[in-house]
Amino acid sequence: MTSKLHTLAAAFVKPRPEIRPGYTVRVHERIQEGGKERIQVFEGLVISVHKGLCPTDSTFTVRRIASGVGVERNFPLHSPKLEKVEVKKVAKIRRAKLFFLRGRKGKAARLSERFTTSEEFAVAAMVPDEEPEEEMMTEEPPVEDAEELKDAEATEEVQDEMKSEEESAEKEEKTEEK
């Protein structure tokens, strides 16, 4: 019976970025107000992650300070109401639960960032089913392609020079006519 439940639950698992304590995330949640539906964004620090028996049971707690008061919300990771989850920052931490931040204020509640370059952060914040973008690939283009690129750049430079010469000639003609 439980194996059937696990297979049914697997159908509801959505591709989400890996979320860990110490990540600053933006959670886009659909809110129903009357007959209208809108998306509300909740941005804050993930202070705990609960992994349940099956992937659909996993939840995470996000904390933020609103008007000087700490606000915490629990979100089911694979809820159909969650539109998307964006990872904004990744902090360096050494604990699984960051409940000690509840008693801290101001600068004492800050965490140092783990990644310094945007490439490192992009790899960490990538959704698992997503393939890396071509920009992040550090492979050298083949020699033939590099030569073609140089030729294309050279022709563009020649065209730019020709345009500038034509423009200067037109200006000279106008000044001579006056």
Residue, then its C-alpha position, 0 to 999 in steps of 0.5 A: m500500500t505504501s509503495k502505491l502512495h509513493t508512486l502517486a506522490a511522485a506525480f506531484v513532485k515539481p522541479r524546485p531548486e535545492i533549498r537548505p538552511g542559510y539560503t535567502v529565497r523569494v517564494h512566489e505564492r498564489i493567493q485567492e482573494g474573493g474571486k481573484e487570484r494574485i501572486q504574493v512574494f515572501e522573501g526571507l532566510v530559510i531557517s529550517v528544512h523538514k524532509g518528510l517520508c516522501p518528497t511531497d512531505s518536505t517543508f521549509t521555514v522562511r523568516r524575515i523581519a517586517s516592521g521590526v517584528g520577525v515573521e516566519r512562514n512554513f511552506p510545503l515545497h511541492s505545493p501547487k500554490l507555490e508558483k516558483v522559489e528563487v534562491k537569492k543568496v547562499a550563506k555560510i552556516r554550520r548548523a541544520k536549524l538556524f533557530f538561534l537567529r530568533g533571539r538576534k537583532g540587527k547586525a548580530a542576525r547577519l550571516s556571511e555569504r558563501f559564494t563570491t562569484s556569480e558563476e558559483f552562485a548560479v551553479a548552486a541555485m540551479v533547478p536540478d532538471e534545468e540544463p546549464e546555460e551556454e554562457m556558463m560553459t567555459e569550453e573554448p570554441p573550435v578553431e574554425d569557429a574562432e577564425e570565422l568569428k574573427d573574420a565576421e568581426a573584421t568585416e563589421e569593422v570594415q563596414d563601420e569604417m566605410k559608414s564613417e567615411e561616407e558620413s564624413a564625405e556627406k558632411e563635407e558636401k553639405t558644408e561646401e554647398k553652403 
